[in-house]
């Protein structure tokens, strides 16, 4: 299965995504032009996030988000931001100074992180996997789910693989 996933992510396979990547770049430029034409200041951070997220969604789930206002975009960005907080010094000090493990224990960070993964991230990923399997387009979720060892890989395995990318 690892060989199959790595072949899907190989240089040759990713070259097949060139049209999709060029399309995302074109949409990014169009959004910047549209947003810049208002005469107000321009902050492209959400546009960059949308372009990057669409690239990942295309490879992993075979879909894309068309707007920064899409609830799916907001949900994924929220999950990313919350997950990044858990990896930072303020919430994860024991990674940087192991002797301070008791601080994160009393703050309940393990429970908070587990809640985020099990009740926020994983349900969203499961829905994305379900939608990916219903599409005709190849994607990483479909390749893993339909691999020669498909009985061994469930949605949790796919979530783990994709979340590590």
Beta strands, then each sheet from edge to edge (+ up, - down):
end
